[in-house]
Amino acid sequence: MLTVLSCISEQHDIRLVLLAGVVCLLSTGTAFGLYAHAGTHVASRWMWLTAGGLAAGSGVWATHFIGMLAYQPSLKTGYEPIATIASWLIAVIGVGISLSAGIGRPTLLGRLGAGAGLGLWVGVMHFVGMSALRTQGVLRWDLGYVVAAVAMGAGLGALSLAAAGDAGRLPRRAAGAVLATLAVCSLHFTAMAAVTITPDPTVAVPPMLLSAHLIAAVLAVIITTLVLAAGAAVMVDSHTRRRAFAALSESAERLALARDEAEAANRARTEFLTAMSHELRTPLNGVRGMIQALGATPLTPDQREMLRALDSSAHTLQRELASLFKAADADATWSAEPVVPKPETETETRPVRILIAEDHPVNRKVLSLILSTVGPEITFAETGVEAVDAFRAGAFDIVFMDMQMPTMDGLEATRSLRQIERETGAAPAPVVMLTAHALPEHARASEEAGADRHLTKPV
C-alpha cells in the first residue's frame, strides 16, 4: 500500500490524478443511468446497453490515459496508435458485455459474476494500454502487484454491480458508480506501482507515436461528447415517457368517461324497461285475471265465444310484451323450493290465512278471485307499512307482496317481516314477490330481502 501511495504522490501529477477520478465517476454514473433504462426498456435494451458500454468503456479508457498522462517518468515517451485504439475497443466491448450480463442475470450471484468480469476487462484494457507505452527505458513488472491490481479491480467491480442492483434508484446508481470508480482507480494505480522503468538511452523512441498533448485533446472531445450524448439520451427518454404517460392518462380518462356513459345508458335502459314493464303488466294482469274469473261463471255460448276472443287477444298482447321485454325478463324468476303455506298446528280445520300487499285495486280483485277457489281468509294491505302492521298483528300462512308500493316498498316490507319473525321466534311464512318488475336484478333483490319466490305479472 505504501508503494502505491508513493507512486501516486511522487511519480504522478496529483491534479491529473484527481481529474482521472472525476472523469471515471461521471462516466460510470452515466453508464449506470443508461443501465437502469436498459432494465425497463426491453424492446430497446440493446440500444441502452450499447450506450452504457460506450459511456463507461470510454470513461474507463479516458481514466487510464489521464492517469498515464499524470505519470511523469522524466523520459521521452509516446504511445503506439494500434495498441492505444485496441485498448479503447477492449474497454467499450468488455464493459458492454459485463453490463449485459448484469441485466441478463438479475440474481445477486449473477451480478457479482458480471461485476467481476467488468474488473477483469478493465485489467485487460490497462495492460494492453500499457503495452502501447514507448519510452527510453526498459519496463519491469512486479508480479505480486500485478495480481493484487487485478484482484482489487475484480473484487470492487463485483461489488459495484451487486450494489447497483437494477440501478432503478439514485442511491443504488451512486453506490455502483463509486465502487466502479474505486475498482478502476485501484487497479490502475496498483498496476502502475507494479512497473519499474529502467532508463536506457540506447532504446529508440519511434517518431510516429501519439503525443501526450494529442491524446489529451482526444480525451477531452470523447468525454465531452459522451457525457452530452448520454445526458441528451436520458432527457429524450424522460420526455418520451412523460408524453407516453400523458397519452395513457388521457386514454384512461376517455375510457372512464365512456364507461360512465355506458353505465348511465344501461341504467336509463333498465329504468325505462322497469317502468314500461310495470305500467303494462299491471293492467294486463287485471284483464287476464278478470277473464279467467268471468270464465268460471255461467255464460251463454255467444258470451263464451266473445270471452275466448278477448282471452286470445290478451294472450297475444302478453306474448308480444314478453318478446319486447325478453332481454329484461331473462332469468327473472329464480329457482326455489315449492312455496307451501305453513303447516297447520291446530287440530280443527280453518281457512288458509293469506296476506296480500298490493296497491292496485284491480290486481287485488284478480288475486281474490283466483284464490277464492280454496276458500281463504284474505287480508289486504295497500302499502308496505300496512302489510307490516297486519303481519305483526296476526299470523299468516302465506304472503303475496307487490314490489312497488307507496310509503314502503315490498323489499323493505319483506325485510321487516323477516325481522319480526326473528324477534318473536315464529316460523318463517312463505313470501311470494308478485310484481311487474321482471329484470334479473329485481329477482336478486327479492331473494336478498328474504322472499321465497319472485313471480312476474300477469299471473
C-alpha positions in Angstrom: 0.0 0.0 0.0 2.8 2.4 0.8 4.4 1.7 -2.5 1.2 2.5 -4.3 0.7 5.8 -2.4 4.4 6.7 -3.0 3.8 6.0 -6.7 0.8 8.3 -6.8 2.3 11.1 -4.7 5.9 11.1 -6.1 5.5 10.0 -9.7 2.1 11.5 -10.7 0.7 14.9 -11.2 -2.0 15.0 -8.4 -4.2 17.4 -10.4 -4.4 14.9 -13.2 -5.0 12.0 -10.8 -8.0 13.9 -9.3 -9.2 14.6 -12.8 -9.0 10.9 -13.7 -11.1 10.0 -10.7 -13.8 12.7 -11.5 -13.9 11.5 -15.1 -14.3 7.9 -14.1 -17.1 8.8 -11.5 -19.0 10.8 -14.1 -18.7 8.2 -16.8 -19.7 5.3 -14.6 -22.6 7.3 -13.1 -23.8 8.0 -16.6 -23.4 4.3 -17.5 -25.5 3.2 -14.6 -28.2 5.6 -15.5 -28.3 4.0 -19.0 -28.1 0.6 -17.4 -31.3 1.4 -15.4 -33.1 2.4 -18.7 -32.0 -0.9 -20.2 -33.7 -2.8 -17.4 -37.0 -1.1 -18.0 -37.0 -0.8 -21.8 -36.9 -4.4 -23.1 -37.6 -3.6 -26.7 -34.7 -1.1 -26.9 -32.5 -2.7 -24.3 -29.6 -3.3 -26.8 -29.5 0.4 -27.5 -29.2 1.4 -23.9 -26.6 -1.2 -23.2 -24.6 -0.1 -26.2 -24.7 3.5 -25.0 -23.8 2.3 -21.5 -20.8 0.4 -22.8 -19.6 3.3 -24.8 -20.0 5.7 -21.9 -18.4 3.6 -19.2 -15.8 2.0 -21.5 -14.7 5.3 -22.9 -14.7 6.8 -19.5 -12.6 4.0 -18.1 -10.2 4.2 -21.0 -10.0 8.0 -20.5 -9.3 7.5 -16.8 -6.4 5.1 -17.7 -4.8 7.6 -20.1 -5.3 10.6 -17.9 -3.5 8.5 -15.3 -0.8 7.8 -17.8 -0.5 11.5 -18.6 -0.2 12.2 -14.9 2.7 9.7 -14.8 6.0 11.6 -15.1 8.9 9.3 -15.6 11.2 12.2 -16.8 11.9 10.3 -20.0 10.8 10.8 -23.6 7.5 8.9 -24.1 4.8 8.3 -26.6 2.0 5.9 -27.4 1.8 3.4 -30.2 -1.5 4.0 -32.1 -2.8 0.5 -32.8 -2.4 -0.8 -29.2 -3.9 2.5 -27.9 -7.0 2.1 -30.1 -7.2 -1.6 -29.3 -7.3 -0.8 -25.6 -10.2 1.5 -26.1 -12.1 -1.1 -28.1 -11.4 -3.7 -25.3 -12.8 -1.3 -22.7 -16.0 -0.5 -24.6 -16.7 -4.1 -25.6 -15.8 -5.6 -22.2 -17.9 -3.1 -20.2 -20.8 -3.6 -22.6 -20.6 -7.4 -22.2 -20.4 -7.1 -18.4 -23.5 -4.7 -18.2 -25.4 -7.1 -20.5 -24.5 -10.0 -18.2 -25.7 -8.0 -15.2 -29.1 -7.4 -16.9 -29.4 -11.0 -18.1 -28.6 -12.5 -14.7 -30.6 -10.4 -12.1 -29.6 -12.5 -9.1 -27.0 -11.4 -6.6 -24.6 -14.2 -7.7 -25.1 -13.3 -11.4 -24.4 -9.6 -10.7 -21.3 -10.4 -8.7 -20.0 -12.5 -11.5 -20.8 -9.8 -14.1 -19.1 -7.2 -11.9 -16.0 -9.4 -11.5 -15.9 -9.7 -15.3 -16.1 -5.9 -15.5 -13.0 -5.6 -13.4 -11.1 -8.2 -15.4 -11.9 -6.4 -18.7 -10.6 -3.2 -17.2 -7.4 -5.1 -16.3 -7.0 -6.3 -19.9 -7.6 -2.8 -21.1 -5.0 -1.4 -18.7 -2.2 -3.8 -19.7 -2.9 -3.5 -23.4 -2.8 0.2 -23.0 0.5 -0.1 -21.1 1.9 -2.1 -24.0 1.3 1.0 -26.2 3.8 3.0 -24.0 7.1 3.7 -25.7 9.9 5.3 -23.7 13.7 5.4 -23.4 13.8 2.6 -20.9 13.0 -1.0 -20.0 9.8 -1.9 -18.2 9.9 -4.5 -15.5 6.8 -5.8 -13.7 6.3 -7.0 -10.1 4.0 -10.0 -10.4 2.7 -9.6 -6.9 1.4 -6.1 -7.5 0.0 -7.2 -10.9 -2.1 -9.9 -9.3 -3.1 -7.5 -6.5 -4.2 -4.9 -9.0 -6.4 -7.4 -11.0 -7.8 -8.9 -7.8 -8.8 -5.4 -6.5 -10.4 -4.5 -9.8 -12.4 -7.7 -10.0 -13.5 -7.6 -6.3 -14.6 -4.0 -6.3 -16.2 -4.5 -9.8 -18.2 -7.3 -8.4 -19.4 -5.2 -5.5 -20.3 -2.3 -7.8 -22.8 -4.3 -9.9 -24.2 -6.0 -6.8 -24.7 -2.7 -5.0 -26.3 -1.1 -8.1 -28.8 -3.9 -8.5 -31.2 -2.8 -11.2 -30.0 0.8 -10.7 -33.6 1.9 -10.5 -33.0 4.4 -7.7 -30.4 7.1 -7.4 -28.7 5.8 -4.2 -28.1 2.4 -5.9 -26.7 4.1 -9.0 -24.5 6.3 -6.9 -23.2 3.3 -4.9 -22.5 1.4 -8.1 -20.7 4.4 -9.6 -18.5 5.0 -6.6 -17.5 1.3 -6.3 -16.8 1.1 -10.0 -14.6 4.2 -9.8 -12.7 2.6 -6.9 -12.3 -0.6 -8.9 -10.8 1.2 -11.9 -8.6 3.6 -9.9 -7.3 1.0 -7.5 -6.5 -1.4 -10.4 -4.7 1.4 -12.4 -2.6 2.8 -9.7 -1.7 -0.5 -8.1 -0.7 -1.7 -11.5 1.4 1.5 -12.0 3.2 0.7 -8.7 4.0 -2.7 -10.2 6.0 -1.3 -13.1 9.6 -0.1 -12.8 11.2 1.8 -15.8 14.9 1.5 -16.0 16.3 4.3 -18.2 18.2 3.1 -21.3 19.4 5.7 -23.8 20.0 3.0 -26.4 16.3 2.4 -26.7 15.0 4.4 -29.6 11.5 6.0 -29.4 9.8 5.8 -32.8 8.9 9.2 -34.3 5.3 8.2 -35.4 3.7 8.0 -32.0 0.7 9.7 -30.4 1.9 12.5 -28.3 0.6 13.2 -24.8 -0.9 16.5 -26.0 -2.8 14.8 -28.8 -4.2 12.1 -26.5 -5.3 14.8 -24.0 -7.2 16.6 -26.8 -8.8 13.4 -28.0 -9.8 12.5 -24.4 -11.4 15.9 -23.9 -13.5 15.6 -27.0 -14.5 12.0 -26.2 -15.5 12.7 -22.7 -17.5 15.8 -23.5 -19.3 14.1 -26.4 -20.2 11.0 -24.3 -21.5 13.0 -21.4 -23.6 15.3 -23.6 -24.9 12.4 -25.6 -25.8 10.4 -22.6 -27.5 13.3 -21.0 -29.4 14.0 -24.2 -30.5 10.4 -24.4 -31.8 10.4 -20.8 -33.6 13.7 -21.5 -35.2 12.4 -24.7 -36.3 9.2 -22.9 -37.7 11.2 -20.0 -39.6 13.4 -22.4 -40.9 10.4 -24.3 -42.0 8.7 -21.1 -43.8 11.9 -19.9 -45.6 12.1 -23.3 -46.5 8.4 -23.1 -47.8 8.8 -19.6 -49.8 11.9 -20.6 -51.3 9.9 -23.5 -52.1 7.0 -21.2 -53.7 9.3 -18.7 -55.8 10.9 -21.5 -56.8 7.5 -22.8 -57.7 6.4 -19.3 -59.9 9.5 -18.8 -61.6 8.8 -22.1 -62.2 5.2 -21.2 -63.5 6.2 -17.8 -65.9 8.7 -19.5 -67.0 6.1 -22.0 -67.6 3.6 -19.2 -69.6 6.2 -17.2 -71.7 7.0 -20.3 -72.3 3.3 -21.0 -73.3 2.7 -17.3 -75.6 5.7 -17.4 -77.2 4.4 -20.7 -77.6 1.0 -19.2 -79.2 2.4 -16.0 -81.6 4.5 -18.2 -82.5 1.4 -20.2 -83.1 -0.6 -17.1 -85.2 2.2 -15.6 -87.2 2.5 -18.8 -87.8 -1.2 -19.1 -88.8 -1.4 -15.5 -91.3 1.4 -15.8 -92.8 0.1 -19.0 -92.9 -3.4 -17.7 -94.7 -2.3 -14.6 -97.2 0.0 -16.3 -98.1 -2.6 -19.0 -98.1 -5.8 -17.0 -100.2 -4.4 -14.1 -103.3 -3.6 -16.1 -102.8 -6.8 -18.3 -102.7 -8.8 -15.1 -106.1 -7.4 -14.2 -107.5 -8.1 -17.7 -106.4 -11.7 -17.8 -107.5 -12.3 -14.2 -111.0 -10.9 -14.8 -111.3 -13.0 -18.0 -110.4 -16.2 -16.0 -112.8 -15.2 -13.3 -115.6 -14.4 -15.7 -115.0 -17.7 -17.5 -115.8 -19.6 -14.3 -119.3 -18.0 -14.2 -122.4 -19.2 -16.2 -122.3 -17.7 -19.7 -124.3 -18.0 -22.9 -122.5 -19.5 -25.9 -122.1 -16.1 -27.6 -120.7 -14.6 -24.4 -118.3 -17.5 -24.0 -117.2 -17.1 -27.7 -116.6 -13.4 -27.1 -114.7 -14.2 -23.9 -112.4 -16.6 -25.8 -111.7 -13.9 -28.4 -110.9 -11.5 -25.6 -108.7 -14.0 -23.8 -106.9 -14.7 -27.1 -106.2 -11.0 -27.7 -105.0 -10.7 -24.1 -102.7 -13.7 -24.6 -101.3 -12.2 -27.8 -100.6 -9.0 -26.1 -98.9 -10.8 -23.2 -96.8 -12.8 -25.8 -95.8 -9.6 -27.6 -94.9 -7.9 -24.3 -92.8 -11.0 -23.4 -91.0 -10.7 -26.7 -90.4 -7.0 -26.2 -89.0 -7.5 -22.7 -87.2 -10.7 -23.5 -83.8 -9.3 -22.5 -85.2 -7.8 -19.4 -87.2 -10.9 -18.4 -84.2 -13.4 -18.8 -83.8 -15.5 -15.7 -86.2 -13.2 -13.8 -87.8 -16.0 -11.8 -85.2 -17.7 -9.7 -85.4 -21.3 -8.6 -86.7 -22.1 -5.2 -88.3 -24.9 -3.3 -92.1 -25.0 -3.9 -93.8 -22.4 -1.7 -96.3 -24.0 0.6 -98.3 -22.5 3.5 -97.1 -23.1 7.0 -98.3 -26.4 8.4 -101.5 -26.3 10.4 -100.8 -26.7 14.1 -104.4 -26.6 15.3 -106.5 -29.7 15.5 -109.5 -28.2 13.8 -109.5 -27.2 10.2 -109.6 -23.5 9.3 -109.3 -21.3 6.2 -105.8 -20.6 4.8 -104.8 -17.1 6.0 -103.3 -15.0 3.2 -101.9 -11.5 3.4 -101.9 -9.7 0.1 -99.9 -6.5 -0.1 -101.0 -4.8 -3.4 -101.7 -1.1 -4.1 -103.6 -1.6 -7.4 -107.3 -2.3 -6.8 -107.8 -4.4 -10.0 -104.9 -6.7 -9.0 -106.4 -7.1 -5.5 -109.7 -8.2 -7.1 -108.0 -10.6 -9.5 -106.0 -12.2 -6.7 -109.1 -12.6 -4.6 -111.0 -14.2 -7.5 -108.1 -16.6 -8.2 -107.7 -17.6 -4.6 -111.4 -17.8 -3.9 -111.4 -21.4 -5.0 -109.6 -22.5 -1.9 -111.8 -20.6 0.5 -109.1 -18.4 2.0 -109.1 -15.8 4.7 -107.6 -12.8 2.9 -106.2 -9.7 4.5 -105.4 -6.8 2.1 -102.7 -4.1 2.6 -102.3 -1.3 0.1 -98.9 -0.2 1.4 -95.8 -1.8 2.8 -96.5 -0.2 6.2 -100.0 -1.6 6.3 -98.5 -5.1 5.4 -96.0 -4.9 8.2 -98.7 -3.8 10.7 -101.0 -6.6 9.6 -98.3 -9.2 9.8 -97.3 -8.1 13.3 -101.0 -8.3 14.5 -101.8 -11.7 13.1 -100.4 -15.0 11.9 -100.5 -15.7 8.1 -99.9 -18.9 6.2 -98.5 -17.1 3.1 -97.8 -13.6 2.0 -98.1 -12.2 -1.6 -96.0 -9.0 -1.8 -96.0 -6.4 -4.5 -92.6 -4.8 -5.0 -93.6 -1.3 -5.9 -96.0 0.3 -3.3 -96.3 3.7 -1.7 -94.9 4.6 1.7 -92.8 1.4 2.0 -91.9 -0.8 -1.0 -92.2 -4.6 -1.0 -88.5 -5.2 -0.4 -88.3 -3.2 2.8 -91.6 -4.7 3.9 -90.3 -8.2 3.4 -87.1 -7.4 5.4 -89.4 -6.1 8.2 -91.5 -9.3 8.2 -88.4 -11.4 8.5 -87.2 -9.2 11.4 -90.5 -9.7 13.2 -90.2 -13.5 12.8 -86.6 -13.4 14.3 -87.8 -11.3 17.2 -90.8 -13.4 18.0 -89.3 -16.8 17.2 -92.1 -17.5 14.7 -91.7 -20.0 11.9 -90.9 -18.2 8.6 -94.0 -17.6 6.5 -93.6 -18.1 2.7 -93.3 -14.8 1.0 -94.0 -14.6 -2.8 -92.9 -11.4 -4.5 -95.7 -10.9 -7.1 -94.7 -7.9 -9.2 -94.4 -6.5 -12.7 -90.7 -5.9 -12.1 -89.1 -8.6 -14.2 -85.4 -7.8 -14.5 -82.8 -10.2 -13.1 -81.6 -7.7 -10.6 -85.2 -7.4 -9.3 -85.3 -11.2 -8.7 -81.9 -11.0 -6.9 -83.2 -8.1 -4.8 -86.2 -10.1 -3.8 -84.1 -13.1 -2.8 -81.8 -10.9 -0.8 -84.7 -9.2 1.0 -85.9 -12.6 2.2 -88.6 -13.6 -0.4 -89.1 -17.2 -1.3 -90.2 -16.7 -4.9 -90.2 -13.9 -7.4 -93.2 -14.2 -9.8 -93.9 -11.7 -12.6 -97.3 -10.4 -13.6 -99.6 -11.3 -15.2 -100.3 -14.4 -13.2 
